[in-house]
Amino acid sequence: MELPLSYYGDPVLRKKCQPVDEITDEIKKLVEDMVDTMEANNGIGLAAPQVGLEHRIFITYVPLQDEEGEYGTGQLRVFINPEIIEFSEEQTEMNEGCLSIPTVHGEVVRPFRVKVQALNLEGNEFVEEFTGLEAHCVLHENDHINGVLFVDRIRGKERKALDAQLRKVKNDYYSRRKKK
Ligand SMILES: [Zn+2]
């Protein structure tokens, strides 16, 4: 079931989310609904606060690059109570967007490689390494569960240039939804 998205301006996007104590049927259903919501909006990742819930959960579905550099189908991944346990000093800049901040894009610098520890839907712990676009996506989603948005990582005049667009998103999406 597709859930309504939270938009820029919504206080839930600024909350430090809470760890999941137990992977109940309710949590499993939420993850299922998050997958539906991400797919319906053509996203490559989604975090629980983006559907209004303060849980430390995010999912990613990043298209993978083959040897020729062509992007193909990705793999759906679920991260519950994730921790970034390592990241490379090497960084890359990529153009990011966010389902909660429609129409806004910007260049964000993040580590090229990260190692993440998390629980999967079965409650089993895993540790996995991600690079490039996948690393960016994991870090973008991990920021969400700490109340951080990609636009916070853009500084100076690049950030200033986004201000008007951000105000517009707040008016057009968040405020409009709230009045309903
Ligand atoms: Zn986002």
Backbone and ligand atoms as CSV (ligand in chain L), in Angstrom:
chain,resi,resn,atom,element,x,y,z
A,1,MET,N,N,0.838,-1.190,0.000
A,1,MET,CA,C,0.000,0.000,0.000
A,1,MET,C,C,0.879,1.248,0.000
A,2,GLU,N,N,0.580,2.152,-0.928
A,2,GLU,CA,C,1.376,3.369,-0.993
A,2,GLU,C,C,0.987,4.308,0.153
A,3,LEU,N,N,1.989,4.853,0.827
A,3,LEU,CA,C,1.739,5.765,1.945
A,3,LEU,C,C,1.973,7.201,1.494
A,4,PRO,N,N,1.310,8.165,2.151
A,4,PRO,CA,C,1.567,9.574,1.798
A,4,PRO,C,C,2.974,9.985,2.233
A,5,LEU,N,N,3.643,10.771,1.392
A,5,LEU,CA,C,5.003,11.226,1.697
A,5,LEU,C,C,4.984,12.449,2.611
A,6,SER,N,N,6.018,12.554,3.428
A,6,SER,CA,C,6.234,13.778,4.217
A,6,SER,C,C,7.107,14.695,3.377
A,7,TYR,N,N,6.781,15.974,3.367
A,7,TYR,CA,C,7.524,16.924,2.546
A,7,TYR,C,C,8.307,17.928,3.380
A,8,TYR,N,N,9.288,18.517,2.713
A,8,TYR,CA,C,10.138,19.544,3.302
A,8,TYR,C,C,9.284,20.554,4.060
A,9,GLY,N,N,9.634,20.796,5.313
A,9,GLY,CA,C,8.834,21.682,6.164
A,9,GLY,C,C,8.150,20.877,7.263
A,10,ASP,N,N,7.960,19.585,7.017
A,10,ASP,CA,C,7.321,18.715,8.005
A,10,ASP,C,C,8.317,18.409,9.131
A,11,PRO,N,N,7.931,18.697,10.393
A,11,PRO,CA,C,8.862,18.477,11.517
A,11,PRO,C,C,9.362,17.034,11.626
A,12,VAL,N,N,8.594,16.062,11.123
A,12,VAL,CA,C,9.015,14.657,11.250
A,12,VAL,C,C,10.338,14.412,10.518
A,13,LEU,N,N,10.605,15.215,9.499
A,13,LEU,CA,C,11.852,15.050,8.735
A,13,LEU,C,C,13.064,15.557,9.514
A,14,ARG,N,N,12.821,16.207,10.641
A,14,ARG,CA,C,13.912,16.756,11.458
A,14,ARG,C,C,14.129,15.969,12.744
A,15,LYS,N,N,13.392,14.864,12.906
A,15,LYS,CA,C,13.493,14.072,14.137
A,15,LYS,C,C,14.639,13.068,14.067
A,16,LYS,N,N,15.286,12.880,15.236
A,16,LYS,CA,C,16.233,11.783,15.334
A,16,LYS,C,C,15.385,10.553,15.628
A,17,CYS,N,N,15.396,9.601,14.719
A,17,CYS,CA,C,14.471,8.468,14.827
A,17,CYS,C,C,14.916,7.462,15.886
A,18,GLN,N,N,13.953,6.663,16.321
A,18,GLN,CA,C,14.173,5.707,17.410
A,18,GLN,C,C,14.501,4.304,16.888
A,19,PRO,N,N,15.401,3.590,17.598
A,19,PRO,CA,C,15.702,2.222,17.179
A,19,PRO,C,C,14.460,1.328,17.240
A,20,VAL,N,N,14.446,0.323,16.390
A,20,VAL,CA,C,13.355,-0.650,16.376
A,20,VAL,C,C,13.702,-1.735,17.401
A,21,ASP,N,N,12.796,-1.949,18.384
A,21,ASP,CA,C,13.060,-2.931,19.443
A,21,ASP,C,C,12.873,-4.351,18.956
A,22,GLU,N,N,11.835,-4.514,18.156
A,22,GLU,CA,C,11.465,-5.855,17.727
A,22,GLU,C,C,10.851,-5.766,16.340
A,23,ILE,N,N,11.196,-6.728,15.484
A,23,ILE,CA,C,10.640,-6.690,14.133
A,23,ILE,C,C,9.300,-7.418,14.133
A,24,THR,N,N,8.289,-6.649,14.432
A,24,THR,CA,C,6.932,-7.178,14.557
A,24,THR,C,C,6.280,-7.246,13.168
A,25,ASP,N,N,5.085,-7.809,13.113
A,25,ASP,CA,C,4.331,-7.848,11.848
A,25,ASP,C,C,4.043,-6.436,11.357
A,26,GLU,N,N,3.861,-5.547,12.323
A,26,GLU,CA,C,3.584,-4.149,11.997
A,26,GLU,C,C,4.778,-3.516,11.272
A,27,ILE,N,N,5.976,-3.817,11.761
A,27,ILE,CA,C,7.202,-3.289,11.137
A,27,ILE,C,C,7.360,-3.901,9.734
A,28,LYS,N,N,7.078,-5.187,9.625
A,28,LYS,CA,C,7.178,-5.856,8.317
A,28,LYS,C,C,6.211,-5.239,7.307
A,29,LYS,N,N,5.017,-4.948,7.785
A,29,LYS,CA,C,4.006,-4.316,6.920
A,29,LYS,C,C,4.460,-2.915,6.519
A,30,LEU,N,N,5.045,-2.208,7.469
A,30,LEU,CA,C,5.539,-0.859,7.179
A,30,LEU,C,C,6.601,-0.910,6.077
A,31,VAL,N,N,7.534,-1.862,6.197
A,31,VAL,CA,C,8.594,-1.971,5.190
A,31,VAL,C,C,7.984,-2.291,3.816
A,32,GLU,N,N,7.003,-3.175,3.816
A,32,GLU,CA,C,6.298,-3.513,2.567
A,32,GLU,C,C,5.662,-2.254,1.951
A,33,ASP,N,N,5.021,-1.467,2.806
A,33,ASP,CA,C,4.382,-0.232,2.338
A,33,ASP,C,C,5.419,0.788,1.874
A,34,MET,N,N,6.577,0.791,2.548
A,34,MET,CA,C,7.651,1.706,2.129
A,34,MET,C,C,8.154,1.326,0.731
A,35,VAL,N,N,8.250,0.019,0.472
A,35,VAL,CA,C,8.676,-0.449,-0.854
A,35,VAL,C,C,7.666,0.016,-1.908
A,36,ASP,N,N,6.376,-0.173,-1.613
A,36,ASP,CA,C,5.329,0.265,-2.551
A,36,ASP,C,C,5.424,1.770,-2.804
A,37,THR,N,N,5.679,2.518,-1.738
A,37,THR,CA,C,5.737,3.982,-1.843
A,37,THR,C,C,6.947,4.418,-2.665
A,38,MET,N,N,8.091,3.764,-2.411
A,38,MET,CA,C,9.310,4.090,-3.165
A,38,MET,C,C,9.097,3.783,-4.641
A,39,GLU,N,N,8.522,2.633,-4.932
A,39,GLU,CA,C,8.302,2.232,-6.322
A,39,GLU,C,C,7.329,3.161,-7.031
A,40,ALA,N,N,6.243,3.493,-6.339
A,40,ALA,CA,C,5.220,4.357,-6.945
A,40,ALA,C,C,5.785,5.735,-7.295
A,41,ASN,N,N,6.834,6.138,-6.558
A,41,ASN,CA,C,7.420,7.462,-6.781
A,41,ASN,C,C,8.753,7.396,-7.527
A,42,ASN,N,N,9.076,6.219,-8.043
A,42,ASN,CA,C,10.332,5.996,-8.773
A,42,ASN,C,C,11.571,6.412,-7.985
A,43,GLY,N,N,11.555,6.132,-6.677
A,43,GLY,CA,C,12.713,6.483,-5.844
A,43,GLY,C,C,13.751,5.377,-5.853
A,44,ILE,N,N,14.961,5.715,-5.415
A,44,ILE,CA,C,16.004,4.685,-5.264
A,44,ILE,C,C,16.304,4.450,-3.782
A,45,GLY,N,N,15.537,5.120,-2.928
A,45,GLY,CA,C,15.684,4.923,-1.492
A,45,GLY,C,C,14.561,5.635,-0.768
A,46,LEU,N,N,14.274,5.174,0.439
A,46,LEU,CA,C,13.220,5.801,1.244
A,46,LEU,C,C,13.473,5.490,2.719
A,47,ALA,N,N,13.294,6.492,3.563
A,47,ALA,CA,C,13.483,6.312,5.004
A,47,ALA,C,C,12.147,6.493,5.713
A,48,ALA,N,N,11.994,5.830,6.880
A,48,ALA,CA,C,10.710,5.840,7.602
A,48,ALA,C,C,10.148,7.247,7.858
A,49,PRO,N,N,10.971,8.238,8.253
A,49,PRO,CA,C,10.376,9.562,8.488
A,49,PRO,C,C,9.739,10.168,7.234
A,50,GLN,N,N,10.139,9.691,6.064
A,50,GLN,CA,C,9.537,10.210,4.825
A,50,GLN,C,C,8.099,9.740,4.649
A,51,VAL,N,N,7.704,8.728,5.439
A,51,VAL,CA,C,6.290,8.351,5.470
A,51,VAL,C,C,5.718,8.620,6.870
A,52,GLY,N,N,6.380,9.548,7.574
A,52,GLY,CA,C,5.834,10.066,8.826
A,52,GLY,C,C,6.135,9.271,10.077
A,53,LEU,N,N,7.061,8.296,10.003
A,53,LEU,CA,C,7.325,7.457,11.176
A,53,LEU,C,C,8.760,7.576,11.660
A,54,GLU,N,N,8.892,7.713,12.992
A,54,GLU,CA,C,10.224,7.959,13.575
A,54,GLU,C,C,10.949,6.664,13.926
A,55,HIS,N,N,11.113,5.801,12.931
A,55,HIS,CA,C,11.834,4.537,13.145
A,55,HIS,C,C,13.164,4.588,12.403
A,56,ARG,N,N,14.163,3.910,12.981
A,56,ARG,CA,C,15.460,3.834,12.299
A,56,ARG,C,C,15.405,2.715,11.247
A,57,ILE,N,N,14.722,3.014,10.167
A,57,ILE,CA,C,14.563,2.059,9.064
A,57,ILE,C,C,14.714,2.810,7.757
A,58,PHE,N,N,15.481,2.251,6.835
A,58,PHE,CA,C,15.409,2.758,5.468
A,58,PHE,C,C,15.586,1.619,4.481
A,59,ILE,N,N,15.177,1.870,3.259
A,59,ILE,CA,C,15.321,0.881,2.191
A,59,ILE,C,C,16.029,1.549,1.015
A,60,THR,N,N,16.721,0.744,0.214
A,60,THR,CA,C,17.347,1.294,-1.002
A,60,THR,C,C,17.072,0.344,-2.162
A,61,TYR,N,N,17.053,0.920,-3.332
A,61,TYR,CA,C,16.880,0.128,-4.542
A,61,TYR,C,C,17.670,0.865,-5.619
A,62,VAL,N,N,18.975,0.653,-5.583
A,62,VAL,CA,C,19.870,1.440,-6.435
A,62,VAL,C,C,20.210,0.660,-7.695
A,63,PRO,N,N,19.980,1.247,-8.866
A,63,PRO,CA,C,20.383,0.558,-10.101
A,63,PRO,C,C,21.891,0.346,-10.109
A,64,LEU,N,N,22.328,-0.831,-10.486
A,64,LEU,CA,C,23.760,-1.138,-10.463
A,64,LEU,C,C,24.374,-0.953,-11.843
A,65,GLN,N,N,25.615,-0.481,-11.841
A,65,GLN,CA,C,26.324,-0.243,-13.092
A,65,GLN,C,C,27.062,-1.507,-13.535
A,66,ASP,N,N,26.966,-1.844,-14.815
A,66,ASP,CA,C,27.759,-2.974,-15.320
A,66,ASP,C,C,29.125,-2.469,-15.794
A,67,GLU,N,N,29.915,-3.367,-16.381
A,67,GLU,CA,C,31.281,-2.985,-16.779
A,67,GLU,C,C,31.306,-1.849,-17.805
A,68,GLU,N,N,30.253,-1.759,-18.610
A,68,GLU,CA,C,30.215,-0.682,-19.615
A,68,GLU,C,C,29.696,0.639,-19.030
A,69,GLY,N,N,29.347,0.590,-17.745
A,69,GLY,CA,C,28.855,1.816,-17.114
A,69,GLY,C,C,27.362,2.020,-17.284
A,70,GLU,N,N,26.686,1.008,-17.874
A,70,GLU,CA,C,25.227,1.108,-18.049
A,70,GLU,C,C,24.538,0.715,-16.740
A,71,TYR,N,N,23.501,1.455,-16.395
A,71,TYR,CA,C,22.761,1.116,-15.174
A,71,TYR,C,C,21.680,0.078,-15.461
A,72,GLY,N,N,21.697,-0.983,-14.686
A,72,GLY,CA,C,20.685,-2.033,-14.819
A,72,GLY,C,C,19.848,-2.102,-13.547
A,73,THR,N,N,19.114,-3.185,-13.402
A,73,THR,CA,C,18.233,-3.342,-12.237
A,73,THR,C,C,19.049,-3.453,-10.962
A,74,GLY,N,N,18.515,-2.939,-9.928
A,74,GLY,CA,C,19.212,-3.013,-8.646
A,74,GLY,C,C,18.665,-4.113,-7.763
A,75,GLN,N,N,19.051,-4.058,-6.514
A,75,GLN,CA,C,18.580,-5.048,-5.556
A,75,GLN,C,C,17.942,-4.293,-4.399
A,76,LEU,N,N,16.785,-4.757,-3.998
A,76,LEU,CA,C,16.105,-4.109,-2.884
A,76,LEU,C,C,16.804,-4.481,-1.579
A,77,ARG,N,N,17.111,-3.471,-0.776
A,77,ARG,CA,C,17.764,-3.734,0.505
A,77,ARG,C,C,17.011,-3.040,1.624
A,78,VAL,N,N,16.955,-3.728,2.763
A,78,VAL,CA,C,16.275,-3.192,3.940
A,78,VAL,C,C,17.309,-3.021,5.049
A,79,PHE,N,N,17.342,-1.865,5.669
A,79,PHE,CA,C,18.277,-1.574,6.760
A,79,PHE,C,C,17.461,-1.172,7.988
A,80,ILE,N,N,17.600,-1.971,9.045
A,80,ILE,CA,C,16.921,-1.658,10.303
A,80,ILE,C,C,17.994,-1.395,11.356
A,81,ASN,N,N,17.847,-0.332,12.121
A,81,ASN,CA,C,18.849,0.108,13.115
A,81,ASN,C,C,20.262,0.161,12.522
A,82,PRO,N,N,20.432,0.789,11.380
A,82,PRO,CA,C,21.744,0.801,10.731
A,82,PRO,C,C,22.775,1.662,11.468
A,83,GLU,N,N,24.033,1.249,11.352
A,83,GLU,CA,C,25.159,2.043,11.859
A,83,GLU,C,C,26.189,2.104,10.743
A,84,ILE,N,N,26.701,3.298,10.491
A,84,ILE,CA,C,27.812,3.430,9.541
A,84,ILE,C,C,29.070,3.124,10.339
A,85,ILE,N,N,29.710,2.002,10.067
A,85,ILE,CA,C,30.842,1.623,10.915
A,85,ILE,C,C,32.184,2.011,10.310
A,86,GLU,N,N,32.202,2.367,9.042
A,86,GLU,CA,C,33.442,2.784,8.396
A,86,GLU,C,C,33.106,3.594,7.162
A,87,PHE,N,N,33.930,4.596,6.859
A,87,PHE,CA,C,33.772,5.268,5.557
A,87,PHE,C,C,35.126,5.706,5.034
A,88,SER,N,N,35.236,5.772,3.725
A,88,SER,CA,C,36.520,6.095,3.105
A,88,SER,C,C,36.799,7.589,3.193
A,89,GLU,N,N,38.089,7.923,3.167
A,89,GLU,CA,C,38.449,9.342,3.111
A,89,GLU,C,C,38.188,9.877,1.720
A,90,GLU,N,N,38.307,8.980,0.759
A,90,GLU,CA,C,38.027,9.358,-0.629
A,90,GLU,C,C,36.552,9.753,-0.737
A,91,GLN,N,N,36.308,10.848,-1.432
A,91,GLN,CA,C,34.931,11.318,-1.544
A,91,GLN,C,C,34.530,11.471,-3.004
A,92,THR,N,N,33.211,11.476,-3.249
A,92,THR,CA,C,32.732,11.765,-4.598
A,92,THR,C,C,31.584,12.753,-4.498
A,93,GLU,N,N,31.426,13.520,-5.567
A,93,GLU,CA,C,30.331,14.475,-5.624
A,93,GLU,C,C,29.283,13.916,-6.569
A,94,MET,N,N,28.034,13.930,-6.148
A,94,MET,CA,C,26.956,13.444,-7.011
A,94,MET,C,C,25.749,14.339,-6.879
A,95,ASN,N,N,24.973,14.370,-7.951
A,95,ASN,CA,C,23.751,15.149,-7.942
A,95,ASN,C,C,22.677,14.363,-7.202
A,96,GLU,N,N,22.135,14.953,-6.149
A,96,GLU,CA,C,21.114,14.260,-5.366
A,96,GLU,C,C,19.773,14.977,-5.435
A,97,GLY,N,N,18.747,14.194,-5.209
A,97,GLY,CA,C,17.395,14.722,-5.078
A,97,GLY,C,C,16.758,13.938,-3.948
A,98,CYS,N,N,15.492,14.239,-3.642
A,98,CYS,CA,C,14.842,13.567,-2.521
A,98,CYS,C,C,13.344,13.574,-2.755
A,99,LEU,N,N,12.682,12.440,-2.510
A,99,LEU,CA,C,11.226,12.381,-2.720
A,99,LEU,C,C,10.492,13.371,-1.815
A,100,SER,N,N,11.119,13.742,-0.685
A,100,SER,CA,C,10.486,14.692,0.237
A,100,SER,C,C,10.740,16.142,-0.155
A,101,ILE,N,N,11.614,16.344,-1.152
A,101,ILE,CA,C,11.921,17.712,-1.600
A,101,ILE,C,C,11.809,17.749,-3.127
A,102,PRO,N,N,10.579,17.586,-3.645
A,102,PRO,CA,C,10.409,17.496,-5.096
A,102,PRO,C,C,10.983,18.711,-5.815
A,103,THR,N,N,11.488,18.477,-6.993
A,103,THR,CA,C,12.034,19.484,-7.932
A,103,THR,C,C,13.415,20.028,-7.540
A,104,VAL,N,N,13.873,19.772,-6.323
A,104,VAL,CA,C,15.161,20.332,-5.888
A,104,VAL,C,C,16.275,19.301,-6.068
A,105,HIS,N,N,17.363,19.741,-6.688
A,105,HIS,CA,C,18.536,18.884,-6.872
A,105,HIS,C,C,19.778,19.666,-6.533
A,106,GLY,N,N,20.822,18.958,-6.126
A,106,GLY,CA,C,22.071,19.659,-5.842
A,106,GLY,C,C,23.222,18.680,-5.720
A,107,GLU,N,N,24.428,19.211,-5.902
A,107,GLU,CA,C,25.635,18.389,-5.816
A,107,GLU,C,C,26.013,18.203,-4.347
A,108,VAL,N,N,26.177,16.938,-3.943
A,108,VAL,CA,C,26.541,16.633,-2.557
A,108,VAL,C,C,27.815,15.790,-2.554
A,109,VAL,N,N,28.744,16.160,-1.672
A,109,VAL,CA,C,29.998,15.412,-1.524
A,109,VAL,C,C,29.836,14.428,-0.371
A,110,ARG,N,N,30.135,13.170,-0.643
A,110,ARG,CA,C,30.053,12.141,0.408
A,110,ARG,C,C,31.181,11.150,0.210
A,111,PRO,N,N,31.468,10.341,1.245
A,111,PRO,CA,C,32.500,9.300,1.089
A,111,PRO,C,C,32.177,8.372,-0.084
A,112,PHE,N,N,33.231,7.933,-0.770
A,112,PHE,CA,C,33.057,7.039,-1.912
A,112,PHE,C,C,32.618,5.642,-1.464
A,113,ARG,N,N,33.112,5.235,-0.287
A,113,ARG,CA,C,32.828,3.876,0.190
A,113,ARG,C,C,32.395,3.903,1.655
A,114,VAL,N,N,31.371,3.102,1.979
A,114,VAL,CA,C,30.933,2.994,3.380
A,114,VAL,C,C,30.727,1.537,3.751
A,115,LYS,N,N,30.890,1.279,5.042
A,115,LYS,CA,C,30.572,-0.050,5.557
A,115,LYS,C,C,29.439,0.144,6.559
A,116,VAL,N,N,28.372,-0.634,6.389
A,116,VAL,CA,C,27.173,-0.479,7.220
A,116,VAL,C,C,26.864,-1.773,7.945
A,117,GLN,N,N,26.454,-1.626,9.190
A,117,GLN,CA,C,25.960,-2.765,9.956
A,117,GLN,C,C,24.494,-2.492,10.225
A,118,ALA,N,N,23.657,-3.497,10.026
A,118,ALA,CA,C,22.216,-3.290,10.234
A,118,ALA,C,C,21.545,-4.640,10.433
A,119,LEU,N,N,20.252,-4.586,10.723
A,119,LEU,CA,C,19.446,-5.809,10.784
A,119,LEU,C,C,18.633,-5.881,9.508
A,120,ASN,N,N,18.419,-7.115,9.015
A,120,ASN,CA,C,17.511,-7.279,7.886
A,120,ASN,C,C,16.100,-7.560,8.430
A,121,LEU,N,N,15.168,-7.806,7.525
A,121,LEU,CA,C,13.767,-8.006,7.948
A,121,LEU,C,C,13.563,-9.231,8.817
A,122,GLU,N,N,14.500,-10.182,8.705
A,122,GLU,CA,C,14.400,-11.391,9.541
A,122,GLU,C,C,15.019,-11.151,10.922
A,123,GLY,N,N,15.582,-9.965,11.114
A,123,GLY,CA,C,16.201,-9.657,12.405
A,123,GLY,C,C,17.651,-10.102,12.494
A,124,ASN,N,N,18.229,-10.525,11.368
A,124,ASN,CA,C,19.625,-10.948,11.375
A,124,ASN,C,C,20.546,-9.777,11.060
A,125,GLU,N,N,21.653,-9.731,11.813
A,125,GLU,CA,C,22.607,-8.655,11.598
A,125,GLU,C,C,23.462,-8.934,10.367
A,126,PHE,N,N,23.737,-7.921,9.576
A,126,PHE,CA,C,24.658,-8.071,8.452
A,126,PHE,C,C,25.569,-6.858,8.387
A,127,VAL,N,N,26.734,-7.067,7.785
A,127,VAL,CA,C,27.670,-5.966,7.549
A,127,VAL,C,C,27.965,-5.976,6.066
A,128,GLU,N,N,27.828,-4.835,5.424
A,128,GLU,CA,C,28.065,-4.802,3.997
A,128,GLU,C,C,28.701,-3.491,3.571
A,129,GLU,N,N,29.485,-3.578,2.478
A,129,GLU,CA,C,30.178,-2.401,1.984
A,129,GLU,C,C,29.506,-1.914,0.707
A,130,PHE,N,N,29.446,-0.605,0.557
A,130,PHE,CA,C,28.828,-0.011,-0.630
A,130,PHE,C,C,29.741,1.067,-1.190
A,131,THR,N,N,29.710,1.211,-2.508
A,131,THR,CA,C,30.531,2.247,-3.138
A,131,THR,C,C,29.676,3.093,-4.082
A,132,GLY,N,N,30.253,4.228,-4.464
A,132,GLY,CA,C,29.654,5.074,-5.501
A,132,GLY,C,C,28.236,5.502,-5.206
A,133,LEU,N,N,27.370,5.326,-6.199
A,133,LEU,CA,C,25.975,5.756,-6.082
A,133,LEU,C,C,25.282,5.068,-4.908
A,134,GLU,N,N,25.601,3.795,-4.723
A,134,GLU,CA,C,24.967,3.054,-3.638
A,134,GLU,C,C,25.384,3.608,-2.267
A,135,ALA,N,N,26.661,3.971,-2.150
A,135,ALA,CA,C,27.152,4.567,-0.901
A,135,ALA,C,C,26.460,5.915,-0.653
A,136,HIS,N,N,26.323,6.712,-1.712
A,136,HIS,CA,C,25.637,7.999,-1.589
A,136,HIS,C,C,24.209,7.802,-1.109
A,137,CYS,N,N,23.548,6.821,-1.701
A,137,CYS,CA,C,22.155,6.570,-1.370
A,137,CYS,C,C,22.018,6.117,0.085
A,138,VAL,N,N,22.879,5.178,0.501
A,138,VAL,CA,C,22.836,4.688,1.876
A,138,VAL,C,C,23.064,5.846,2.857
A,139,LEU,N,N,24.015,6.723,2.549
A,139,LEU,CA,C,24.313,7.843,3.449
A,139,LEU,C,C,23.188,8.878,3.449
A,140,HIS,N,N,22.596,9.094,2.284
A,140,HIS,CA,C,21.450,10.019,2.181
A,140,HIS,C,C,20.300,9.510,3.066
A,141,GLU,N,N,20.005,8.207,2.956
A,141,GLU,CA,C,18.901,7.634,3.751
A,141,GLU,C,C,19.254,7.598,5.225
A,142,ASN,N,N,20.517,7.295,5.524
A,142,ASN,CA,C,20.947,7.265,6.920
A,142,ASN,C,C,20.846,8.660,7.547
A,143,ASP,N,N,21.109,9.685,6.766
A,143,ASP,CA,C,20.917,11.066,7.240
A,143,ASP,C,C,19.459,11.284,7.639
A,144,HIS,N,N,18.533,10.761,6.823
A,144,HIS,CA,C,17.106,10.963,7.102
A,144,HIS,C,C,16.731,10.494,8.505
A,145,ILE,N,N,17.260,9.356,8.936
A,145,ILE,CA,C,16.851,8.849,10.253
A,145,ILE,C,C,17.518,9.629,11.391
A,146,ASN,N,N,18.416,10.546,11.030
A,146,ASN,CA,C,19.005,11.459,12.017
A,146,ASN,C,C,18.502,12.895,11.822
A,147,GLY,N,N,17.452,13.043,11.033
A,147,GLY,CA,C,16.859,14.369,10.835
A,147,GLY,C,C,17.639,15.300,9.936
A,148,VAL,N,N,18.528,14.725,9.119
A,148,VAL,CA,C,19.368,15.532,8.228
A,148,VAL,C,C,18.918,15.337,6.778
A,149,LEU,N,N,18.844,16.436,6.035
A,149,LEU,CA,C,18.429,16.377,4.623
A,149,LEU,C,C,19.605,16.737,3.721
A,150,PHE,N,N,19.554,16.272,2.471
A,150,PHE,CA,C,20.722,16.485,1.600
A,150,PHE,C,C,21.038,17.963,1.395
A,151,VAL,N,N,20.009,18.807,1.447
A,151,VAL,CA,C,20.252,20.243,1.253
A,151,VAL,C,C,21.074,20.840,2.408
A,152,ASP,N,N,21.051,20.172,3.579
A,152,ASP,CA,C,21.868,20.641,4.715
A,152,ASP,C,C,23.349,20.471,4.416
A,153,ARG,N,N,23.662,19.567,3.505
A,153,ARG,CA,C,25.067,19.277,3.200
A,153,ARG,C,C,25.589,20.143,2.050
A,154,ILE,N,N,24.747,21.042,1.579
A,154,ILE,CA,C,25.161,21.981,0.539
A,154,ILE,C,C,25.335,23.342,1.217
A,155,ARG,N,N,26.507,23.938,1.011
A,155,ARG,CA,C,26.803,25.190,1.737
A,155,ARG,C,C,27.053,26.338,0.777
A,156,GLY,N,N,27.147,27.507,1.366
A,156,GLY,CA,C,27.565,28.687,0.616
A,156,GLY,C,C,26.555,29.123,-0.427
A,157,LYS,N,N,27.062,29.598,-1.546
A,157,LYS,CA,C,26.135,30.176,-2.529
A,157,LYS,C,C,25.311,29.113,-3.250
A,158,GLU,N,N,25.827,27.887,-3.288
A,158,GLU,CA,C,25.043,26.793,-3.894
A,158,GLU,C,C,23.769,26.555,-3.066
A,159,ARG,N,N,23.938,26.650,-1.733
A,159,ARG,CA,C,22.790,26.444,-0.843
A,159,ARG,C,C,21.816,27.620,-0.944
A,160,LYS,N,N,22.381,28.814,-0.975
A,160,LYS,CA,C,21.562,30.040,-1.087
A,160,LYS,C,C,20.698,29.988,-2.344
A,161,ALA,N,N,21.300,29.440,-3.396
A,161,ALA,CA,C,20.595,29.369,-4.682
A,161,ALA,C,C,19.364,28.465,-4.592
A,162,LEU,N,N,19.327,27.597,-3.583
A,162,LEU,CA,C,18.196,26.666,-3.445
A,162,LEU,C,C,17.074,27.226,-2.561
A,163,ASP,N,N,17.365,28.304,-1.837
A,163,ASP,CA,C,16.411,28.815,-0.840
A,163,ASP,C,C,15.000,29.068,-1.387
A,164,ALA,N,N,14.931,29.740,-2.533
A,164,ALA,CA,C,13.619,30.074,-3.093
A,164,ALA,C,C,12.861,28.804,-3.462
A,165,GLN,N,N,13.605,27.847,-4.039
A,165,GLN,CA,C,12.973,26.574,-4.431
A,165,GLN,C,C,12.463,25.826,-3.197
A,166,LEU,N,N,13.250,25.877,-2.118
A,166,LEU,CA,C,12.856,25.172,-0.890
A,166,LEU,C,C,11.603,25.803,-0.284
A,167,ARG,N,N,11.548,27.124,-0.324
A,167,ARG,CA,C,10.342,27.799,0.186
A,167,ARG,C,C,9.114,27.385,-0.618
A,168,LYS,N,N,9.323,27.260,-1.921
A,168,LYS,CA,C,8.233,26.879,-2.821
A,168,LYS,C,C,7.751,25.451,-2.515
A,169,VAL,N,N,8.692,24.556,-2.270
A,169,VAL,CA,C,8.314,23.170,-1.939
A,169,VAL,C,C,7.491,23.154,-0.659
A,170,LYS,N,N,7.938,23.948,0.329
A,170,LYS,CA,C,7.241,24.018,1.605
A,170,LYS,C,C,5.795,24.506,1.396
A,171,ASN,N,N,5.641,25.521,0.572
A,171,ASN,CA,C,4.312,26.057,0.283
A,171,ASN,C,C,3.460,25.115,-0.545
A,172,ASP,N,N,4.054,24.605,-1.623
A,172,ASP,CA,C,3.273,23.821,-2.588
A,172,ASP,C,C,2.962,22.418,-2.101
A,173,TYR,N,N,3.869,21.824,-1.332
A,173,TYR,CA,C,3.658,20.431,-0.930
A,173,TYR,C,C,3.266,20.309,0.536
A,174,TYR,N,N,4.149,20.769,1.434
A,174,TYR,CA,C,3.893,20.558,2.856
A,174,TYR,C,C,2.665,21.320,3.349
A,175,SER,N,N,2.610,22.615,3.098
A,175,SER,CA,C,1.513,23.424,3.623
A,175,SER,C,C,0.175,22.992,3.019
A,176,ARG,N,N,0.187,22.675,1.746
A,176,ARG,CA,C,-1.038,22.250,1.080
A,176,ARG,C,C,-1.555,20.942,1.682
A,177,ARG,N,N,-0.617,19.996,1.893
A,177,ARG,CA,C,-1.013,18.713,2.476
A,177,ARG,C,C,-1.589,18.899,3.872
A,178,LYS,N,N,-0.945,19.784,4.652
A,178,LYS,CA,C,-1.351,20.000,6.043
A,178,LYS,C,C,-2.779,20.520,6.148
A,179,LYS,N,N,-3.169,21.370,5.190
A,179,LYS,CA,C,-4.500,21.975,5.237
A,179,LYS,C,C,-5.605,20.963,4.970
A,180,LYS,N,N,-5.282,19.881,4.268
A,180,LYS,CA,C,-6.295,18.893,3.913
A,180,LYS,C,C,-6.931,18.247,5.139
L,1,ZN,ZN,ZN,15.704,11.792,0.746
